[in-house]
Amino acid sequence: DMKLKEYFSEKKILTRKDFETVCHLTRTTAFRQLKRLKEEGKLQNINTRVQPIYVPCPGYYGVSVTGEE
């Protein structure tokens, strides 16, 4: 969570490949963790299912509930 908070303080979107790099994960593990984070309501996919792009949900990773940082 801390790595994602730091990542989102500099960037607005996250791809699976970015997640792999930031957290030093394999592709399979990154996919599994992203799925978990979506289910927990921490990340939201704003693109297609085939080419997901993730943004933090309000209240997580430095994004306030009102949408302001």
C-alpha distance (Angstrom), angle and dihedral (degrees) to the residues before:
residue distance angle dihedral
D1 . . .
M2 3.80 . .
K3 3.80 92.2 .
L4 3.80 90.6 51.3
K5 3.80 91.9 47.6
E6 3.80 89.3 53.3
Y7 3.81 91.6 45.1
F8 3.81 93.5 50.9
S9 3.81 91.5 47.9
E10 3.82 86.6 68.6
K11 3.82 103.6 28.5
K12 3.80 135.9 38.3
I13 3.82 101.6 -148.6
L14 3.80 137.4 40.5
T15 3.78 129.8 -155.2
R16 3.80 126.2 -165.3
K17 3.80 89.4 -108.0
D18 3.82 90.6 52.7
F19 3.81 89.1 49.4
E20 3.80 91.0 51.2
T21 3.80 90.8 51.9
V22 3.80 97.7 43.7
C23 3.80 95.2 46.7
H24 3.83 97.6 31.9
L25 3.81 93.6 -123.0
T26 3.77 135.1 150.3
R27 3.79 118.0 -111.8
T28 3.81 92.7 -104.2
T29 3.79 94.4 48.1
A30 3.81 91.7 46.1
F31 3.80 90.5 52.0
R32 3.81 91.2 49.7
Q33 3.81 93.5 47.6
L34 3.81 92.9 47.0
K35 3.79 89.2 51.8
R36 3.81 89.6 51.7
L37 3.81 92.6 48.4
K38 3.81 90.5 50.6
E39 3.81 91.4 49.6
E40 3.82 90.2 49.8
G41 3.81 89.4 52.9
K42 3.80 95.1 -116.7
L43 3.82 97.5 115.0
Q44 3.78 132.5 34.0
N45 3.81 128.0 -158.8
I46 3.81 109.6 -131.2
N47 3.81 96.3 179.4
T48 3.79 135.6 50.3
R49 3.79 124.7 -51.2
V50 3.80 90.2 -114.9
Q51 3.83 94.6 50.3
P52 3.79 105.6 27.2
I53 3.77 123.4 -169.1
Y54 3.78 114.9 -170.8
V55 3.78 131.8 -149.3
P56 3.80 126.7 -179.5
C57 3.77 117.3 -98.6
P58 3.81 117.1 -122.3
G59 3.79 111.2 -77.0
Y60 3.81 95.6 29.3
Y61 3.80 135.7 93.4
G62 3.78 96.3 2.7
V63 3.81 97.1 -46.9
S64 3.77 111.1 124.2
V65 3.77 123.0 -138.4
T66 3.83 89.7 -111.1
G67 3.81 90.9 55.7
E68 3.79 95.4 -107.7
E69 3.80 122.2 118.8
